[in-house]
Every structure is written in structure tokens, then in C-alpha cells.
Amino acid sequence: MKKFLTISCVVALASCGSPEVAEEPVAVAETEDAAEIMSLNETTWTFTQDGMEILETIDASGNYIANAGEEHYDHGTYELVDGKQCFTSAMNDEGQVCWATPAEIAIGESIDITSDQGDELTVTRVEYQPLTM
């Protein structure tokens, strides 16, 4: 009788347990670098280049326009590539120039940045100002 009771208890306990669900592997996206660096879309910047004060705006589509005062200075496209801010001018044949920047840059903050070609520049983020050509 004790054997029957023990077997009955084991069967009862086994039937109470929920069926084992195979754990599905969780996909971990490798976006640490991209998530750490802000996109420059819809931002505006000021800097001095070639002795001129430049105002540069990048729109939501990644197109940028840079003006020196009332004069058009440059325009082209922007994209975030491997954690760097990359610009391709439509006005020269230099190709893409990428800049290393901090992860976040607040409006009003000035930072020193360096291009992949070794050029250094101090830029200041200002309130977004859409520009047109």
C-alpha cells in the first residue's frame, strides 16, 4: 500500500507540473555603437572654416546646407557610418569625410572634433534652423 501511495503521489506531482517550454534564444542586436552616437538629422551648427563663420543645417532626410553669412558655402548629404558623422559634398570631389564626435551634444555646447583625414574643427550646436538654397 505504501508503494502504491508513493507512486500515486509522484504521478500526481508530475501531472501538476507545467510542460517544459524550450527556451528560444533571444536575439541581441549589436547596436551599442550606433545607439551611443546621436544622429545629426534636424540639427544646426556653427563653426569657422577658411576664415568664415559657417552656419550648417542638416535636415530630416540627411541633406545639409552650409552658408557663410548670406552666401551659399556648401551642400551635400550626411549619414551616420560606423559611429562617425559623415558628409559628402555635392560641390567638390573629395568624397565622404567623416568626423568622430561625442555621443550627445546639447544645444549651446561647443566641442572639438577631428575628421578621418586629421582635420580639427570646433563646432557649436545651435537651435535647429532649416535652410534652403
C-alpha positions in Angstrom: 0.0 0.0 0.0 2.9 2.4 0.8 4.3 1.7 -2.7 1.0 2.5 -4.3 0.6 5.7 -2.3 4.2 6.8 -3.1 3.7 6.1 -6.8 0.4 7.9 -6.7 2.0 10.9 -5.1 4.8 11.0 -7.7 2.2 10.7 -10.6 0.1 13.4 -9.0 3.0 15.8 -8.6 4.2 15.1 -12.1 0.8 15.9 -13.6 0.8 19.2 -11.7 4.0 20.4 -13.3 3.7 22.5 -16.4 5.2 21.1 -19.6 8.7 22.3 -20.2 8.9 25.0 -22.8 12.0 25.1 -24.8 13.7 28.4 -24.3 14.1 30.3 -27.6 17.4 32.1 -28.0 17.0 35.8 -27.6 18.5 37.8 -30.4 20.8 40.5 -29.2 21.2 43.3 -31.6 24.7 44.7 -31.9 23.8 48.3 -31.9 25.8 49.6 -29.0 27.9 52.0 -31.1 25.0 53.2 -33.2 22.8 53.7 -30.2 25.5 55.7 -28.4 26.1 58.2 -31.2 23.3 60.7 -31.9 22.1 61.3 -35.5 22.7 64.9 -36.7 19.4 64.9 -38.7 17.4 68.1 -37.9 20.4 69.9 -36.2 22.1 73.1 -36.9 25.8 74.0 -36.2 28.1 77.0 -36.3 31.9 76.8 -36.9 34.7 78.8 -38.5 36.3 77.4 -41.6 38.5 79.1 -44.2 38.3 82.2 -42.1 34.5 82.4 -42.5 31.7 81.9 -39.9 29.6 79.0 -41.2 26.0 78.1 -40.3 25.3 74.5 -41.3 21.9 72.7 -41.1 21.1 69.0 -41.7 17.5 68.3 -42.5 15.5 65.2 -41.6 16.4 63.4 -44.8 20.2 63.9 -44.3 20.7 66.8 -46.7 22.9 69.6 -45.4 23.3 73.2 -46.4 26.1 75.4 -45.2 26.1 79.2 -45.5 28.7 81.8 -44.8 26.6 84.8 -43.9 24.2 85.4 -46.8 26.4 83.4 -49.2 26.0 79.7 -50.0 29.1 77.8 -48.9 28.4 74.1 -49.4 25.7 71.5 -49.6 25.5 67.7 -49.8 24.5 64.6 -47.9 25.0 63.4 -44.3 24.9 59.9 -42.8 26.0 58.1 -39.7 28.5 55.4 -40.6 30.2 53.1 -38.1 29.6 55.6 -35.3 31.0 58.6 -37.2 29.3 61.6 -38.7 30.0 61.5 -42.4 29.4 64.2 -45.0 29.7 64.1 -48.8 29.8 67.5 -50.5 28.0 67.9 -53.8 30.3 70.8 -54.6 33.7 69.0 -54.7 35.1 65.6 -55.5 36.8 64.9 -52.1 34.3 62.1 -51.4 33.0 61.3 -47.9 34.6 63.0 -44.9 33.8 61.5 -41.5 34.1 63.1 -38.1 34.4 61.5 -34.7 32.0 63.1 -32.2 30.8 62.6 -28.6 27.7 60.5 -28.2 25.4 63.5 -27.4 25.9 67.2 -28.0 23.5 69.6 -26.3 22.2 72.8 -27.9 24.6 75.6 -26.9 27.5 73.1 -26.4 30.8 73.6 -28.3 33.1 70.6 -29.0 36.4 69.9 -30.8 36.1 67.3 -33.4 38.6 65.5 -35.7 38.0 64.2 -39.2 39.2 60.9 -40.5 41.7 63.0 -42.5 43.1 64.6 -39.4 41.4 68.0 -39.7 40.3 69.6 -36.5 37.3 71.8 -36.0 35.4 73.4 -33.1 31.6 73.3 -33.7 28.8 74.7 -31.6 25.3 73.2 -31.8 22.6 75.8 -32.0 18.8 75.7 -32.2 17.6 74.0 -35.4 17.2 76.4 -38.3 16.0 74.9 -41.6 17.9 76.4 -44.6 17.0 76.4 -48.3 19.2 77.0 -51.3 
